[in-house]
Amino acid sequence: MRPDTTEKTFEPAWWLPEGHSQTLWRKFGGAEPVEHIRNRVELEDGDFIDVDWLSASRADAAGQRALVFLLHGLCGCSSSSYILSLQRHLSKGGYSSVAMNFRGCSGELNRRSRAYHSGVSDDLQEVLCAVIETFNPDSVSLVGYSLGANVLLKWLGEGRDYARINRAVAVSTPFTLGLCSQAMLSGVSRLYGGYFTRRLLRDFLAKRQAFKQAGAADFDHLSELGDVSHISSILDFDDSITAPLHGFRNASDYYERCSSIHFLPGISVRTLLIQASDDPLIPPAALPDRSQLSASTCLELSPKGGHVGFVSGRDSDWLERRILRFLRD
């Protein structure tokens, strides 16, 4: 069986007709909160990652013993609207779920100098193993969004132990990181790049100052990065901070080694890729073609939908329902 690249029927709400409005609505439209239970996973390097649980609300859900593991996007967290919305739908549908906050994204500074980036599959491996040991589910499905989707696909393609992994869904994946970074240097997409850059730089400077005041052992690693006032784009940030902080030569090396497009052929878990052609952050050239997909992978490319948008006029939770259908199929 060869992989599919299909055009699925998604019709945007009339008042969200194109990619930018879809993207911004998902970002700022908000979502109904859920009652998380927070657990902390202590990492082998002395750092920690917080995960937020939501149990299934249906009385018969205990017998399913199924768990869905969620990964957020750049500058996101377990309280991002798309995470909350999916967790609420999963709970109503009889699934327990846990949302992983990448290092430094849970509202508390992490302990080590390193942060997170698009290729932190080792962190995913360590946290997922801890979650499985704690919850002991019969099966685990994974859903990643944007940066989290890239991490997920990289992890899947690395040939890890997938004994309990049932399915995976990746939404709005930046498959080719270099092309996506370049896209945010011009046009309207530059606005998104500027927003992410300001957020990332603000968080980095706050962390460096906090480490200095606390006399943290890892302060020297942050201090060695020097003056970062010249940073004005995602490319600058990755070249001056992400790369040296995480063992890459430069931004180009980071993009090449962590782009999930290189790992797609190695995926053996049944996987659904949900993308939109009008995604303002991911240019068409960054998407994989049929020959790069494994036999277990299906790419659903919609003409509309934006970046983690997919808000339909007929069904405002189209994306969540699509994910649930795939998990149940």
PASEBA-1860 file (N, C-alpha, C; in nm, 3 decimals):
! residues 329
1> MRPDTTEK> 0.084/-0.119/0.000/0.000/0.000/0.000/0.088/0.125/0.000 ~ 0.070/0.208/-0.099/0.149/0.329/-0.111/0.085/0.443/-0.032 ~ 0.165/0.543/0.011/0.110/0.655/0.086/0.016/0.739/0.001 ~ -0.078/0.804/0.070/-0.174/0.889/0.003/-0.141/1.036/0.025 ~ -0.170/1.115/-0.076/-0.175/1.259/-0.061/-0.313/1.299/-0.109 ~ -0.400/1.338/-0.016/-0.539/1.358/-0.051/-0.581/1.501/-0.026 ~ -0.678/1.546/-0.102/-0.740/1.676/-0.081/-0.870/1.652/-0.005 ~ -0.873/1.685/0.123/-0.992/1.663/0.204/-1.084/1.784/0.197
9> TFEPAWWL> -1.212/1.758/0.219/-1.311/1.864/0.210/-1.314/1.944/0.339 ~ -1.248/2.058/0.337/-1.259/2.153/0.447/-1.307/2.284/0.389 ~ -1.415/2.336/0.442/-1.470/2.463/0.397/-1.458/2.565/0.509 ~ -1.380/2.670/0.489/-1.362/2.769/0.596/-1.490/2.846/0.623 ~ -1.503/2.895/0.746/-1.613/2.984/0.780/-1.609/3.106/0.687 ~ -1.723/3.155/0.648/-1.727/3.265/0.550/-1.655/3.388/0.603 ~ -1.652/3.403/0.734/-1.589/3.519/0.794/-1.441/3.495/0.824 ~ -1.391/3.376/0.789/-1.248/3.344/0.799/-1.205/3.282/0.667
17> PEGHSQTL> -1.204/3.360/0.559/-1.193/3.301/0.426/-1.054/3.257/0.383 ~ -0.948/3.310/0.448/-0.813/3.277/0.401/-0.721/3.245/0.519 ~ -0.596/3.212/0.485/-0.505/3.156/0.583/-0.476/3.245/0.702 ~ -0.461/3.376/0.680/-0.426/3.466/0.790/-0.539/3.475/0.891 ~ -0.662/3.490/0.844/-0.775/3.501/0.938/-0.796/3.370/1.013 ~ -0.777/3.257/0.945/-0.788/3.127/1.012/-0.682/3.115/1.123 ~ -0.559/3.155/1.090/-0.449/3.145/1.185/-0.471/3.235/1.306 ~ -0.510/3.359/1.283/-0.527/3.454/1.391/-0.647/3.420/1.479
25> WRKFGGAE> -0.753/3.368/1.418/-0.870/3.330/1.498/-0.835/3.217/1.594 ~ -0.760/3.119/1.547/-0.720/3.009/1.634/-0.631/3.060/1.748 ~ -0.547/3.157/1.717/-0.456/3.211/1.817/-0.527/3.295/1.921 ~ -0.616/3.384/1.877/-0.675/3.481/1.967/-0.822/3.457/1.998 ~ -0.883/3.358/1.934/-1.024/3.332/1.957/-1.055/3.273/2.093 ~ -0.953/3.217/2.157/-0.973/3.162/2.291/-1.033/3.023/2.287 ~ -1.033/2.959/2.402/-1.090/2.826/2.416/-1.139/2.808/2.559 ~ -1.241/2.727/2.574/-1.295/2.699/2.707/-1.190/2.626/2.790
33> PVEHIRNR> -1.163/2.672/2.912/-1.060/2.607/2.994/-1.100/2.468/3.039 ~ -1.002/2.389/3.076/-1.025/2.256/3.131/-0.953/2.247/3.265 ~ -0.988/2.148/3.345/-0.927/2.132/3.477/-0.811/2.033/3.469 ~ -0.693/2.088/3.446/-0.573/2.006/3.436/-0.527/1.956/3.572 ~ -0.462/1.842/3.571/-0.386/1.792/3.685/-0.239/1.791/3.642 ~ -0.157/1.867/3.711/-0.016/1.882/3.669/0.074/1.781/3.737 ~ 0.158/1.718/3.657/0.263/1.630/3.706/0.398/1.683/3.657 ~ 0.501/1.662/3.733/0.635/1.706/3.694/0.723/1.585/3.666
41> VELEDGDF> 0.785/1.586/3.548/0.879/1.480/3.511/1.020/1.532/3.533 ~ 1.094/1.466/3.621/1.234/1.502/3.646/1.322/1.436/3.539 ~ 1.401/1.517/3.471/1.483/1.468/3.361/1.621/1.424/3.408 ~ 1.685/1.341/3.329/1.815/1.286/3.367/1.923/1.392/3.380 ~ 1.908/1.504/3.309/2.011/1.609/3.315/1.986/1.709/3.428 ~ 1.890/1.679/3.517/1.863/1.766/3.629/1.756/1.870/3.604 ~ 1.703/1.875/3.485/1.597/1.969/3.452/1.462/1.901/3.476 ~ 1.354/1.968/3.439/1.220/1.912/3.455/1.132/1.954/3.339
49> IDVDWLSA> 1.026/1.879/3.319/0.922/1.914/3.223/0.787/1.886/3.289 ~ 0.697/1.984/3.283/0.563/1.969/3.340/0.466/1.917/3.234 ~ 0.381/1.824/3.274/0.277/1.770/3.187/0.143/1.790/3.254 ~ 0.041/1.816/3.174/-0.093/1.845/3.227/-0.194/1.742/3.177 ~ -0.254/1.673/3.273/-0.346/1.563/3.247/-0.491/1.610/3.241 ~ -0.570/1.540/3.162/-0.715/1.554/3.165/-0.774/1.415/3.145 ~ -0.853/1.371/3.243/-0.912/1.237/3.236/-1.033/1.236/3.146 ~ -1.067/1.118/3.099/-1.189/1.100/3.021/-1.309/1.125/3.111
57> SRADAAGQ> -1.410/1.191/3.058/-1.528/1.225/3.139/-1.635/1.117/3.133 ~ -1.630/1.030/3.032/-1.732/0.926/3.019/-1.710/0.817/3.122 ~ -1.818/0.766/3.177/-1.809/0.666/3.284/-1.746/0.536/3.237 ~ -1.763/0.503/3.109/-1.711/0.375/3.060/-1.569/0.387/3.005 ~ -1.508/0.505/3.022/-1.377/0.528/2.961/-1.266/0.450/3.030 ~ -1.285/0.414/3.158/-1.178/0.347/3.231/-1.136/0.216/3.166 ~ -1.230/0.152/3.099/-1.199/0.024/3.036/-1.118/0.037/2.909 ~ -1.109/0.157/2.854/-1.038/0.174/2.727/-0.887/0.170/2.746
65> RALVFLLH> -0.839/0.228/2.854/-0.696/0.229/2.883/-0.615/0.290/2.768 ~ -0.673/0.389/2.703/-0.604/0.456/2.592/-0.567/0.597/2.635 ~ -0.453/0.645/2.588/-0.404/0.777/2.624/-0.362/0.852/2.499 ~ -0.392/0.982/2.495/-0.348/1.068/2.386/-0.249/1.170/2.442 ~ -0.133/1.179/2.377/-0.021/1.263/2.423/-0.009/1.380/2.326 ~ -0.011/1.504/2.378/-0.016/1.623/2.294/0.111/1.707/2.307 ~ 0.155/1.766/2.193/0.271/1.854/2.191/0.233/1.987/2.125 ~ 0.262/2.097/2.195/0.225/2.230/2.147/0.329/2.287/2.050
73> GLCGCSSS> 0.299/2.404/1.998/0.385/2.469/1.901/0.476/2.574/1.962 ~ 0.546/2.647/1.876/0.641/2.750/1.917/0.571/2.858/1.999 ~ 0.628/2.891/2.115/0.573/2.991/2.206/0.437/2.951/2.262 ~ 0.405/2.821/2.255/0.280/2.772/2.309/0.300/2.704/2.442 ~ 0.193/2.636/2.489/0.197/2.563/2.615/0.072/2.478/2.623 ~ 0.052/2.412/2.736/-0.067/2.328/2.752/-0.195/2.409/2.762 ~ -0.183/2.541/2.778/-0.302/2.627/2.782/-0.330/2.695/2.649 ~ -0.255/2.660/2.545/-0.284/2.713/2.411/-0.422/2.668/2.368
81> SYILSLQR> -0.491/2.751/2.293/-0.631/2.725/2.260/-0.651/2.592/2.188 ~ -0.560/2.556/2.097/-0.576/2.432/2.022/-0.556/2.309/2.110 ~ -0.469/2.320/2.213/-0.449/2.211/2.307/-0.573/2.194/2.394 ~ -0.622/2.303/2.451/-0.740/2.297/2.536/-0.861/2.242/2.461 ~ -0.878/2.289/2.338/-0.993/2.245/2.259/-0.988/2.095/2.232 ~ -0.870/2.045/2.192/-0.860/1.902/2.165/-0.875/1.820/2.292 ~ -0.815/1.863/2.402/-0.829/1.788/2.526/-0.974/1.781/2.571 ~ -1.048/1.887/2.553/-1.190/1.886/2.590/-1.268/1.787/2.503
89> HLSKGGYS> -1.240/1.787/2.375/-1.308/1.692/2.285/-1.267/1.548/2.316 ~ -1.140/1.527/2.345/-1.094/1.393/2.378/-1.162/1.341/2.504 ~ -1.173/1.427/2.605/-1.235/1.386/2.730/-1.381/1.346/2.708 ~ -1.452/1.427/2.631/-1.592/1.395/2.602/-1.603/1.268/2.519 ~ -1.500/1.241/2.439/-1.502/1.123/2.353/-1.452/0.997/2.420 ~ -1.414/1.006/2.548/-1.373/0.887/2.621/-1.224/0.863/2.627 ~ -1.145/0.965/2.593/-0.999/0.950/2.596/-0.939/1.037/2.706 ~ -0.848/0.979/2.783/-0.764/1.059/2.872/-0.649/1.117/2.788
97> SVAMNFRG> -0.599/1.232/2.830/-0.492/1.295/2.752/-0.393/1.363/2.845 ~ -0.273/1.383/2.796/-0.171/1.456/2.869/-0.099/1.548/2.771 ~ -0.087/1.675/2.809/-0.020/1.775/2.725/0.117/1.804/2.784 ~ 0.219/1.787/2.704/0.357/1.813/2.745/0.390/1.960/2.722 ~ 0.444/2.025/2.825/0.499/2.160/2.810/0.648/2.146/2.785 ~ 0.697/2.198/2.673/0.841/2.194/2.650/0.914/2.274/2.758 ~ 1.045/2.254/2.767/1.123/2.320/2.873/1.097/2.470/2.876 ~ 1.063/2.519/2.994/1.042/2.662/3.012/0.907/2.713/2.967
105> CSGELNRR> 0.816/2.623/2.927/0.687/2.667/2.871/0.569/2.648/2.966 ~ 0.596/2.601/3.088/0.485/2.571/3.180/0.456/2.683/3.277 ~ 0.522/2.799/3.259/0.501/2.911/3.349/0.609/2.924/3.454 ~ 0.708/2.835/3.450/0.819/2.838/3.545/0.949/2.815/3.468 ~ 1.051/2.894/3.498/1.179/2.878/3.430/1.235/2.738/3.454 ~ 1.289/2.679/3.348/1.356/2.551/3.368/1.494/2.574/3.430 ~ 1.556/2.468/3.477/1.677/2.480/3.558/1.805/2.488/3.477 ~ 1.803/2.438/3.357/1.925/2.431/3.277/1.926/2.540/3.170
113> SRAYHSGV> 2.042/2.562/3.112/2.055/2.667/3.011/1.979/2.633/2.884 ~ 1.973/2.506/2.849/1.904/2.467/2.726/1.755/2.493/2.738 ~ 1.693/2.515/2.624/1.549/2.542/2.620/1.482/2.433/2.537 ~ 1.411/2.472/2.434/1.349/2.375/2.344/1.364/2.425/2.202 ~ 1.349/2.335/2.108/1.355/2.372/1.967/1.282/2.265/1.886 ~ 1.288/2.275/1.755/1.208/2.189/1.668/1.257/2.045/1.660 ~ 1.370/2.015/1.724/1.423/1.880/1.713/1.443/1.809/1.845 ~ 1.373/1.851/1.952/1.398/1.795/2.085/1.329/1.659/2.105
121> SDDLQEVL> 1.356/1.565/2.017/1.294/1.434/2.026/1.344/1.355/2.147 ~ 1.465/1.385/2.197/1.513/1.317/2.317/1.428/1.354/2.439 ~ 1.387/1.480/2.448/1.298/1.519/2.557/1.164/1.448/2.545 ~ 1.112/1.439/2.424/0.986/1.366/2.402/1.001/1.221/2.446 ~ 1.110/1.158/2.409/1.133/1.019/2.446/1.133/1.001/2.598 ~ 1.205/1.087/2.668/1.218/1.074/2.813/1.085/1.099/2.883 ~ 1.014/1.201/2.840/0.886/1.234/2.904/0.780/1.129/2.872 ~ 0.776/1.085/2.749/0.677/0.984/2.711/0.698/0.854/2.789
129> CAVIETFN> 0.822/0.814/2.806/0.850/0.694/2.884/0.803/0.709/3.028 ~ 0.824/0.828/3.086/0.779/0.853/3.223/0.628/0.852/3.233 ~ 0.561/0.909/3.133/0.415/0.912/3.133/0.358/0.770/3.120 ~ 0.416/0.690/3.033/0.370/0.552/3.016/0.390/0.473/3.144 ~ 0.503/0.494/3.210/0.529/0.423/3.335/0.428/0.463/3.443 ~ 0.389/0.590/3.445/0.294/0.638/3.546/0.151/0.592/3.518 ~ 0.107/0.609/3.393/-0.032/0.584/3.357/-0.057/0.439/3.315 ~ 0.047/0.374/3.262/0.039/0.235/3.217/-0.078/0.211/3.121
137> PDSVSLVG> -0.087/0.290/3.014/-0.198/0.270/2.919/-0.174/0.148/2.831 ~ -0.282/0.096/2.775/-0.269/-0.013/2.678/-0.214/0.039/2.547 ~ -0.251/0.161/2.512/-0.204/0.220/2.387/-0.192/0.371/2.402 ~ -0.105/0.429/2.319/-0.083/0.573/2.321/-0.091/0.625/2.177 ~ -0.167/0.732/2.159/-0.166/0.806/2.034/-0.105/0.943/2.060 ~ -0.040/1.000/1.960/0.027/1.129/1.978/-0.024/1.230/1.877 ~ -0.039/1.354/1.922/-0.083/1.463/1.836/0.012/1.581/1.858 ~ 0.072/1.631/1.750/0.161/1.745/1.759/0.116/1.858/1.669
145> YSLGANVL> 0.139/1.979/1.713/0.104/2.098/1.636/0.228/2.180/1.604 ~ 0.245/2.217/1.478/0.350/2.308/1.435/0.487/2.259/1.481 ~ 0.559/2.335/1.565/0.689/2.289/1.614/0.676/2.152/1.680 ~ 0.572/2.132/1.760/0.549/2.004/1.824/0.525/1.892/1.725 ~ 0.465/1.925/1.612/0.444/1.826/1.506/0.577/1.785/1.444 ~ 0.667/1.880/1.426/0.799/1.848/1.371/0.877/1.758/1.467 ~ 0.871/1.790/1.597/0.936/1.706/1.698/0.879/1.565/1.694 ~ 0.747/1.555/1.686/0.680/1.425/1.682/0.723/1.342/1.563
153> LKWLGEGR> 0.723/1.401/1.444/0.759/1.326/1.323/0.906/1.286/1.324 ~ 0.991/1.373/1.374/1.133/1.337/1.388/1.148/1.217/1.480 ~ 1.078/1.221/1.592/1.083/1.110/1.689/1.033/0.981/1.627 ~ 0.923/0.989/1.554/0.867/0.870/1.491/0.963/0.811/1.388 ~ 1.034/0.896/1.316/1.123/0.849/1.210/1.259/0.803/1.258 ~ 1.286/0.819/1.387/1.416/0.780/1.439/1.424/0.633/1.480 ~ 1.312/0.562/1.469/1.314/0.419/1.500/1.316/0.388/1.648 ~ 1.238/0.459/1.725/1.230/0.435/1.869/1.147/0.310/1.899
161> DYARINRA> 1.122/0.285/2.027/1.040/0.172/2.069/0.893/0.214/2.064 ~ 0.820/0.160/1.967/0.682/0.201/1.947/0.582/0.095/1.992 ~ 0.621/0.012/2.089/0.540/-0.102/2.128/0.397/-0.063/2.163 ~ 0.378/0.049/2.231/0.243/0.088/2.272/0.185/0.201/2.188 ~ 0.260/0.248/2.088/0.213/0.361/2.008/0.113/0.313/1.903 ~ -0.004/0.373/1.906/-0.113/0.331/1.818/-0.118/0.415/1.691 ~ -0.131/0.545/1.706/-0.143/0.637/1.592/-0.078/0.770/1.623 ~ -0.061/0.850/1.518/-0.003/0.983/1.536/-0.067/1.080/1.438
169> VAVSTPFT> -0.083/1.204/1.483/-0.137/1.311/1.398/-0.045/1.431/1.410 ~ -0.005/1.486/1.296/0.079/1.607/1.293/0.004/1.716/1.217 ~ -0.016/1.829/1.282/-0.095/1.939/1.226/-0.005/2.058/1.196 ~ -0.011/2.107/1.072/0.063/2.227/1.031/0.212/2.215/1.062 ~ 0.272/2.110/1.009/0.414/2.081/1.036/0.506/2.165/0.948 ~ 0.608/2.229/1.006/0.710/2.298/0.926/0.816/2.197/0.881 ~ 0.782/2.112/0.786/0.866/1.998/0.748/1.010/2.038/0.714 ~ 1.025/2.151/0.646/1.158/2.197/0.602/1.187/2.329/0.673
177> LGLCSQAM> 1.259/2.322/0.783/1.272/2.437/0.873/1.337/2.557/0.806 ~ 1.438/2.534/0.724/1.506/2.645/0.659/1.413/2.726/0.570 ~ 1.329/2.659/0.492/1.236/2.729/0.404/1.131/2.805/0.485 ~ 1.087/2.747/0.596/0.988/2.814/0.679/1.048/2.937/0.747 ~ 1.173/2.927/0.790/1.240/3.042/0.849/1.256/3.154/0.747 ~ 1.294/3.117/0.625/1.310/3.216/0.518/1.177/3.283/0.485 ~ 1.067/3.206/0.490/0.936/3.261/0.457/0.896/3.373/0.552 ~ 0.946/3.366/0.677/0.909/3.468/0.775/0.998/3.592/0.770
185> LSGVSRLY> 1.076/3.603/0.663/1.160/3.721/0.645/1.098/3.824/0.552 ~ 0.988/3.789/0.487/0.931/3.880/0.388/0.778/3.869/0.386 ~ 0.717/3.969/0.323/0.572/3.969/0.306/0.499/3.975/0.439 ~ 0.372/3.935/0.435/0.289/3.937/0.555/0.341/3.840/0.659 ~ 0.404/3.731/0.613/0.457/3.631/0.706/0.563/3.690/0.799 ~ 0.620/3.804/0.759/0.720/3.869/0.843/0.658/3.913/0.977 ~ 0.528/3.941/0.977/0.460/3.980/1.100/0.461/3.866/1.201 ~ 0.440/3.744/1.152/0.445/3.627/1.241/0.587/3.607/1.292
193> GGYFTRRL> 0.683/3.619/1.202/0.822/3.603/1.242/0.862/3.704/1.349 ~ 0.816/3.829/1.333/0.847/3.932/1.431/0.786/3.901/1.566 ~ 0.663/3.850/1.565/0.596/3.815/1.691/0.672/3.705/1.764 ~ 0.707/3.598/1.692/0.780/3.488/1.756/0.917/3.534/1.806 ~ 0.985/3.615/1.725/1.119/3.661/1.763/1.114/3.744/1.891 ~ 1.019/3.835/1.900/1.007/3.918/2.021/0.978/3.832/2.144 ~ 0.888/3.734/2.130/0.856/3.646/2.242/0.977/3.565/2.286 ~ 1.045/3.505/2.191/1.160/3.421/2.222/1.273/3.501/2.284
201> LRDFLAKR> 1.300/3.619/2.228/1.408/3.702/2.279/1.376/3.753/2.419 ~ 1.252/3.792/2.441/1.210/3.837/2.573/1.229/3.727/2.677 ~ 1.188/3.606/2.643/1.201/3.493/2.736/1.348/3.460/2.763 ~ 1.430/3.467/2.658/1.572/3.438/2.676/1.637/3.539/2.769 ~ 1.611/3.667/2.747/1.672/3.771/2.829/1.625/3.762/2.975 ~ 1.497/3.730/2.994/1.444/3.715/3.129/1.511/3.597/3.199 ~ 1.531/3.490/3.126/1.595/3.372/3.184/1.741/3.401/3.218 ~ 1.811/3.469/3.129/1.951/3.500/3.156/1.965/3.589/3.279
209> QAFKQAGA> 1.875/3.687/3.292/1.880/3.775/3.408/1.848/3.700/3.536 ~ 1.747/3.611/3.530/1.710/3.533/3.648/1.823/3.440/3.690 ~ 1.890/3.378/3.594/2.002/3.289/3.625/2.117/3.368/3.688 ~ 2.138/3.489/3.638/2.246/3.574/3.693/2.217/3.610/3.838 ~ 2.094/3.651/3.865/2.057/3.692/4.001/2.062/3.575/4.098 ~ 2.028/3.456/4.049/2.026/3.338/4.135/2.162/3.272/4.147 ~ 2.258/3.316/4.068/2.389/3.252/4.068/2.383/3.110/4.016 ~ 2.295/3.086/3.919/2.275/2.952/3.865/2.401/2.902/3.795
217> ADFDHLSE> 2.426/2.772/3.809/2.547/2.714/3.751/2.552/2.729/3.600 ~ 2.437/2.730/3.535/2.432/2.737/3.389/2.434/2.880/3.336 ~ 2.447/2.979/3.424/2.447/3.117/3.376/2.558/3.142/3.276 ~ 2.674/3.083/3.298/2.787/3.104/3.208/2.752/3.065/3.064 ~ 2.675/2.959/3.047/2.638/2.916/2.912/2.554/3.023/2.842 ~ 2.466/3.086/2.919/2.383/3.191/2.861/2.461/3.318/2.839 ~ 2.552/3.346/2.930/2.633/3.468/2.920/2.726/3.463/2.799 ~ 2.776/3.343/2.768/2.869/3.327/2.655/2.807/3.364/2.521
225> LGDVSHIS> 2.676/3.369/2.514/2.611/3.405/2.388/2.623/3.553/2.358 ~ 2.664/3.631/2.458/2.698/3.771/2.435/2.581/3.861/2.404 ~ 2.611/3.969/2.332/2.512/4.070/2.298/2.417/4.014/2.193 ~ 2.287/4.020/2.223/2.187/3.966/2.130/2.094/4.076/2.078 ~ 2.137/4.199/2.094/2.052/4.312/2.054/2.031/4.320/1.903 ~ 2.118/4.254/1.826/2.107/4.259/1.679/1.997/4.167/1.626 ~ 1.943/4.081/1.710/1.847/3.980/1.663/1.715/4.045/1.624 ~ 1.674/4.023/1.500/1.550/4.083/1.452/1.463/3.985/1.373
233> SILDFDDS> 1.503/3.858/1.368/1.426/3.759/1.294/1.446/3.621/1.358 ~ 1.362/3.528/1.321/1.376/3.390/1.367/1.511/3.334/1.323 ~ 1.552/3.366/1.200/1.681/3.320/1.151/1.794/3.371/1.240 ~ 1.789/3.499/1.277/1.891/3.555/1.367/1.890/3.483/1.501 ~ 1.769/3.461/1.555/1.757/3.398/1.686/1.815/3.256/1.683 ~ 1.781/3.182/1.580/1.829/3.044/1.570/1.980/3.040/1.548 ~ 2.033/3.136/1.474/2.176/3.138/1.447/2.257/3.181/1.570 ~ 2.203/3.274/1.647/2.277/3.331/1.760/2.247/3.265/1.893
241> ITAPLHGF> 2.131/3.201/1.907/2.092/3.144/2.036/2.058/2.996/2.027 ~ 1.961/2.960/1.944/1.919/2.819/1.939/2.034/2.727/1.904 ~ 2.107/2.760/1.799/2.213/2.672/1.751/2.326/2.654/1.854 ~ 2.392/2.762/1.898/2.502/2.741/1.992/2.458/2.685/2.127 ~ 2.336/2.714/2.168/2.288/2.667/2.298/2.259/2.517/2.298 ~ 2.235/2.462/2.178/2.194/2.321/2.171/2.287/2.235/2.086 ~ 2.409/2.282/2.063/2.509/2.197/2.002/2.511/2.193/1.850 ~ 2.451/2.293/1.784/2.455/2.301/1.639/2.557/2.406/1.596
249> RNASDYYE> 2.614/2.390/1.477/2.715/2.484/1.430/2.656/2.623/1.405 ~ 2.539/2.624/1.345/2.470/2.748/1.312/2.325/2.715/1.279 ~ 2.249/2.815/1.237/2.108/2.793/1.208/2.090/2.693/1.094 ~ 2.174/2.702/0.994/2.163/2.611/0.879/2.182/2.466/0.923 ~ 2.280/2.442/1.009/2.305/2.308/1.061/2.186/2.258/1.142 ~ 2.132/2.344/1.225/2.013/2.311/1.305/1.895/2.275/1.215 ~ 1.868/2.358/1.116/1.756/2.332/1.026/1.772/2.200/0.951 ~ 1.892/2.175/0.902/1.916/2.054/0.825/1.901/1.929/0.910
257> RCSSIHFL> 1.953/1.931/1.030/1.954/1.812/1.115/1.820/1.785/1.182 ~ 1.736/1.888/1.193/1.610/1.872/1.269/1.484/1.877/1.183 ~ 1.495/1.906/1.054/1.376/1.911/0.969/1.313/1.772/0.957 ~ 1.187/1.763/0.990/1.120/1.632/0.993/1.105/1.569/0.855 ~ 1.120/1.648/0.749/1.105/1.592/0.615/1.207/1.479/0.591 ~ 1.322/1.485/0.658/1.424/1.383/0.642/1.388/1.253/0.714 ~ 1.295/1.259/0.806/1.261/1.144/0.890/1.132/1.075/0.846 ~ 1.060/1.134/0.752/0.932/1.078/0.710/0.941/0.936/0.657
265> PGISVRTL> 1.044/0.901/0.577/1.049/0.764/0.524/1.061/0.656/0.631 ~ 1.109/0.693/0.750/1.129/0.593/0.854/1.010/0.573/0.946 ~ 0.900/0.641/0.920/0.783/0.629/1.008/0.706/0.500/0.978 ~ 0.686/0.419/1.081/0.612/0.293/1.064/0.477/0.296/1.134 ~ 0.454/0.393/1.222/0.326/0.408/1.290/0.227/0.473/1.195 ~ 0.102/0.431/1.200/0.001/0.492/1.114/-0.013/0.640/1.151 ~ 0.012/0.728/1.054/0.026/0.871/1.082/-0.054/0.954/0.983 ~ -0.123/1.055/1.036/-0.199/1.149/0.955/-0.134/1.286/0.961
273> LIQASDDP> -0.109/1.344/0.844/-0.053/1.478/0.833/-0.163/1.571/0.783 ~ -0.195/1.674/0.859/-0.300/1.769/0.823/-0.235/1.903/0.791 ~ -0.248/1.948/0.669/-0.185/2.073/0.624/-0.282/2.155/0.542 ~ -0.253/2.283/0.529/-0.330/2.373/0.443/-0.238/2.442/0.344 ~ -0.284/2.454/0.221/-0.203/2.520/0.118/-0.186/2.669/0.143 ~ -0.280/2.729/0.218/-0.269/2.873/0.244/-0.208/2.904/0.380 ~ -0.133/2.810/0.436/-0.065/2.831/0.563/0.036/2.945/0.548 ~ 0.021/3.055/0.622/0.111/3.170/0.604/0.251/3.147/0.659
281> LIPPAALP> 0.273/3.040/0.735/0.404/3.013/0.792/0.480/2.903/0.721 ~ 0.410/2.826/0.640/0.473/2.710/0.576/0.452/2.718/0.424 ~ 0.554/2.756/0.349/0.538/2.768/0.203/0.519/2.632/0.138 ~ 0.452/2.626/0.024/0.430/2.498/-0.044/0.558/2.420/-0.070 ~ 0.669/2.491/-0.096/0.795/2.423/-0.125/0.848/2.345/-0.005 ~ 0.799/2.376/0.116/0.846/2.308/0.236/0.775/2.175/0.260 ~ 0.669/2.148/0.184/0.590/2.026/0.205/0.656/1.906/0.136 ~ 0.635/1.787/0.191/0.689/1.667/0.128/0.606/1.627/0.007
289> DRSQLSAS> 0.666/1.554/-0.086/0.586/1.496/-0.194/0.562/1.349/-0.163 ~ 0.486/1.285/-0.249/0.443/1.148/-0.225/0.560/1.053/-0.201 ~ 0.669/1.072/-0.274/0.782/0.980/-0.266/0.852/0.986/-0.130 ~ 0.829/1.092/-0.053/0.896/1.107/0.075/0.815/1.052/0.193 ~ 0.695/1.004/0.166/0.609/0.952/0.271/0.621/0.801/0.280 ~ 0.620/0.749/0.402/0.620/0.605/0.420/0.482/0.548/0.389 ~ 0.473/0.418/0.380/0.346/0.352/0.347/0.242/0.369/0.456 ~ 0.284/0.405/0.575/0.191/0.419/0.687/0.141/0.562/0.705
297> TCLELSPK> 0.183/0.652/0.617/0.156/0.794/0.635/0.061/0.847/0.528 ~ -0.035/0.929/0.570/-0.129/0.993/0.478/-0.123/1.144/0.498 ~ -0.102/1.216/0.389/-0.103/1.362/0.392/-0.236/1.414/0.339 ~ -0.308/1.486/0.424/-0.433/1.551/0.382/-0.405/1.700/0.367 ~ -0.402/1.743/0.243/-0.369/1.882/0.212/-0.495/1.954/0.166 ~ -0.542/2.050/0.248/-0.661/2.127/0.215/-0.621/2.259/0.152 ~ -0.697/2.308/0.056/-0.665/2.439/-0.002/-0.668/2.552/0.101 ~ -0.758/2.541/0.198/-0.774/2.643/0.301/-0.748/2.584/0.439
305> GGHVGFVS> -0.735/2.672/0.538/-0.718/2.624/0.675/-0.618/2.702/0.757 ~ -0.522/2.770/0.690/-0.425/2.848/0.763/-0.329/2.763/0.845 ~ -0.272/2.822/0.948/-0.177/2.753/1.035/-0.248/2.715/1.165 ~ -0.270/2.587/1.185/-0.344/2.535/1.300/-0.478/2.608/1.312 ~ -0.543/2.629/1.197/-0.673/2.694/1.194/-0.784/2.592/1.178 ~ -0.826/2.574/1.052/-0.928/2.475/1.016/-1.058/2.498/1.093 ~ -1.103/2.624/1.092/-1.230/2.659/1.154/-1.334/2.670/1.044 ~ -1.432/2.580/1.046/-1.532/2.573/0.940/-1.660/2.642/0.982
313> GRDSDWLE> -1.729/2.695/0.883/-1.857/2.757/0.912/-1.962/2.656/0.952 ~ -1.954/2.536/0.898/-2.051/2.432/0.931/-2.016/2.360/1.059 ~ -1.887/2.360/1.092/-1.840/2.279/1.204/-1.716/2.348/1.261 ~ -1.737/2.435/1.362/-1.626/2.517/1.410/-1.514/2.435/1.471 ~ -1.541/2.312/1.511/-1.437/2.225/1.565/-1.399/2.116/1.466 ~ -1.393/2.154/1.339/-1.362/2.058/1.234/-1.231/1.984/1.261 ~ -1.128/2.057/1.302/-0.997/1.996/1.323/-1.002/1.892/1.434 ~ -1.064/1.925/1.545/-1.074/1.830/1.656/-1.152/1.706/1.616
321> RRILRFLR> -1.260/1.725/1.542/-1.341/1.610/1.499/-1.264/1.523/1.400 ~ -1.185/1.587/1.315/-1.105/1.509/1.220/-1.002/1.423/1.293 ~ -0.938/1.481/1.392/-0.839/1.405/1.471/-0.907/1.288/1.542 ~ -1.022/1.314/1.603/-1.094/1.208/1.674/-1.135/1.096/1.579 ~ -1.180/1.130/1.460/-1.218/1.027/1.364/-1.100/0.938/1.330 ~ -0.983/0.999/1.313/-0.864/0.921/1.280/-0.825/0.830/1.395 ~ -0.835/0.879/1.517/-0.798/0.798/1.632/-0.892/0.679/1.650 ~ -1.017/0.696/1.611/-1.118/0.590/1.629/-1.124/0.494/1.511
329> D> -1.072/0.533/1.397/-1.088/0.456/1.274/-1.022/0.318/1.289
END
